[in-house]
Amino acid sequence: MAEKVTVTVSASGAHPDVLTVQDAMRQVLDVFDLLTAGDTAVEWRLSRASTNSPFYAEGEAVSFEPAVDITVVARAQKQFVADGMREIAAGHVPSGWDDKRLKTAKRLYERNLNGVGATKVDFQQGGEIVLTPRFARLAVAVLSASPTLSLYDFPRTKGEVGSIEGVFAHLSTYRNQPAIGVVESRTKAIVWCVLSPALQAKFADKADFEDFWKHSRVQVRGRIRYTPSRAISFVVAEDIGRIETKAVPLTTIRDADFTGGLSINEYLERFREGVVG
């Protein structure tokens, strides 16, 4: 099944003539900018659109690299943004969003206070998220009160030394610090890994690094920061390494004597009876 996101933009009920084409299209663009935020691993192709009321657009995740399955990355992007929007609705700044996403989100919500009546975003998982002027008012207040934090200024997060594994997604910034986004293996969520000064020097050539590492499995070691609910907030990375995968030929794992000389049917029958196994 293709990974899709649908955005529907409606005019204000009190002012149905205020919604402009520009505002409606910018709402759609900002939603998809929230999804990618500089990540080039996934492209969102316009699959359907309608300029009738309400304005409607559907994007489908595609990859320009035929050998790459971008389903996991696309799902992680969608979950990451949906969770962040729900955090904002609860009155909190999303713990894993970088400055670029926060600015894009604020722009999106502000538009809902000036001509856009409602914006519905369907991520295909967990139900629709509906942005209304009332919702947007709270969101703008939350995002306006959010200070820009420095690398080690996270007083509400706890941490421990450890490592995470996942798929390298892209090289960007987190809280104005160079960072990589990793689709964590266990949760399938994007985890930001802030690069230490030593790693920043190692990854100075962004283009070469991304070409070599993109879609690779990696292990990141450093200090893992957690939210109060024990979800991973971000990682201060001290070391990053690729996990090399090797093809294992069937001959190396085949055991000709596994059934002890019994035929397959005889072995299975005795297995069910509890005689072997």
N, C-alpha and C positions, 0 to 999 in steps of 0.2 A: 504493500500500500504506500502510495506517495505521501511524503510529508508536506502538508499544506497549512497555510495561515490565511484566514479570511478577515478583512477589515470592512466594516460598514459604517458610513458616516451620515448622520441625519441632521437636518436643520433644526433650529430651536423652535419649539411649539409656539412660543410667544412671538417669535420673529421668523416665520418660515422663509422670508425672502432675503434674509441676511447671509445665508450660507453661500460662499463663492466657490467657484471651481478650484481656485488656488488653495483656499483653506482645506477643502475636501482632499485634494491631492497631497497637500503637505502632511495631513494627518496620516494618510497611507504611507508616505515616504518615511515619516518619523517612526512609525511602528516597525517597519522593516530595518530602519537604521538601528533601532533598539536591539533587534535580533542579531545583526552582524557586528556593529560597532568596530569596524575595521577588520573583522575576520573575513579572510578571502577563501576559507575552506569551503564555504557554501554560498552559492548564488541563488537568489529567489527569483524565479522566472514568472512573469505575469501569465497566469493560465486562464483567468476570466476577469471581466470587468464590465461595469454598467454605470452610465452617467445618469440613469433615471433616479428618481427619488425613492429610497435613499441611495447615495453614492456607494458603490460596491467594488471591491477588488480582491482577487484571490491570488496568492503567490504559491508557487510550488518549488521545493528545494531541488536543485540540480547541481551536478558537478561537471566541470569542464575536463576532469581527468576520468576517462571511462573506467579505469581499473579501480577507482576509489569508491567505496560505499559510504556515502555521506549521511546515511539514515541516522546513525548514532549521534553525529555532530549536530544535525538539524534538530533532532528531538531534544538534545541537551540545550541548545539555544532557546527553543520554545519554552522548556521547563524553567530555564534560568530567568527569562523575562517575565513569565507568568508568575513565578514565585516572588519576583521583585515587586510587581504591581500589587500583589496581595499584601506584601509587607508595607507598602505605601498606604494602602487602604486601612491597615491596622495602626497607622500613625508612625511608622518607622522608616528610616532611610535604608534601602536595600544594602545589606552588609557586603555583598560581593560586586556591586556596580561601580565601575570607574567613573571618572569625571565626565567623560564623553557621554556615557549613557545617562547620567544624572541630568546633564544639560538638555539632552534630547527629550527626556521624559518631561522636564519642566516646560519646555516649549510645547509639547503635545498637550499637556494639561491646561496650559494658559489659553490655548486656542479653544478649548472647550468652555471657556468663560467669555469668549468674544466671537459669537456667531455660530459656533458648532453646538448643536443641541445634545447629541450623544454620539459616542464612538464605541462600536462593538468590535471586540477582537476575539476571534475563535481560533484557539491554538490546537484544536482537535483532542485536547487532553485536559480534563478537569473542568469542562464547561466554559461558557463565554465569560469574558471580562467586559463589563459595560462601564464606560467612562461618562458620567453625567456631570453637569455643572456643579452639583453638590459634592460629588466625589472629587472633581477637579479642584474645588476650593480648598479642600483638606490637603490634597496632594501638593498643590503649589505652596501651601503654608509649611508642610513638612520639608519639602525640598529647599525652600528659601531659608529655613532655619538651620540647614545642614552646613557646618563648616567644612572647608577643605582640609583633610587630615594629612599629616606627614607620615612618613613610612612607619615610625614606631609610636605614633600617637593613636593607639587603639585601646583606651582604658577599659572598655566594656567587653573585651574579648580575652579569653584565657588561651594559653598555649602550652605545647609540649614538643620536645624534639622527637622527630620521627620521619616517616617517608610516605609518599603516596605514589600510586601508579596510574597511568592512564594514557590517552592518546593526545599527542601534541596537536593543538588546534591552530594557534597563531601567536605572533609576537606583537605586543601592544604596550599599553601603560595601565597601571592600576594606582589610583590616588597620586597621579603625577610621577609615578616611579616606573621604570622599565619592568615589564612583567611578561610572562607567557601564560596563555590560557590552556589548561589541560582538562580534557574530558575524563573525569575520575572514573576508574573502572567499576567501583562498587555502586556509586549513586548515579552514574551517567550525567552528572552535573558538571558545568564548567567551573573549575577552581583556578583562581588567579594565584600565580606563583611569582612573587616579587623577587627580582634578581639582586643578589648581593653585589657590592662593588667589584669583587673579583669576577663574578659571572658576567657583569655588564661589559667588562673588557673582553671576555671570552666571546660574547655574542655581539660584538660591536658591529660586525658586518651583517646587518639584518637580512638583506636579500639572500646572501649565500646560506645563512643559517636556516631561513624558512624553506628554501629549496631542498635542503638536505634533511631537515627534521620533520617537515610537515607530514601528518598522518602516521608518524612513527610512534611506537609504544615507548614511553619514557618512565623513569623513576626519578622523583624529585625528593631530595633530602633537605631537611632544614627544620625551622620552628613552625609547627602547624598551629594556626590560630583558630579558635572555635567561637561560635555564637553561644549565647546562654542556653540554647536548646541542644548544644553539642554537635551541631552541623559545622562542617568546615567552612570558615569564613575566608581565609586566604593562607598562603604559605610564604614565609620569608626563606627563600631558597638559598642554600649554601652549595649544593652540588646537583647537577642534572646529568643523567646518563641515558643513553638509548638502551632499550631492551631488545637484544638481537633474537629474532625468531628463526629457528632452523627447521627445515623439513625433515621429518623422521621417517625413514623408509619402513614399510610394513615388515620387512624381514628382521628388523632389529627388535620388534616387539612380539613377533609371532612365536608361540610356544607349542611345538608339535606334540609335546607330551602332556599338555594341560588336562586332557580327559583321562589320563592314565591308561590308555589303550582302548577305552570304551568308544563306541560310536557316539555321534552327537545325540541321537535319540535316546540311547541308553543312559548317557550322562545326564541329560535333562530330566529323564524320568526319575533317576535316583536323586537328583538335586531337589525335585519337588517333594520326594518322600523324606528328605532330610538325611539321606544316607551319605551324601557327599556335600561339599561346600560349607 
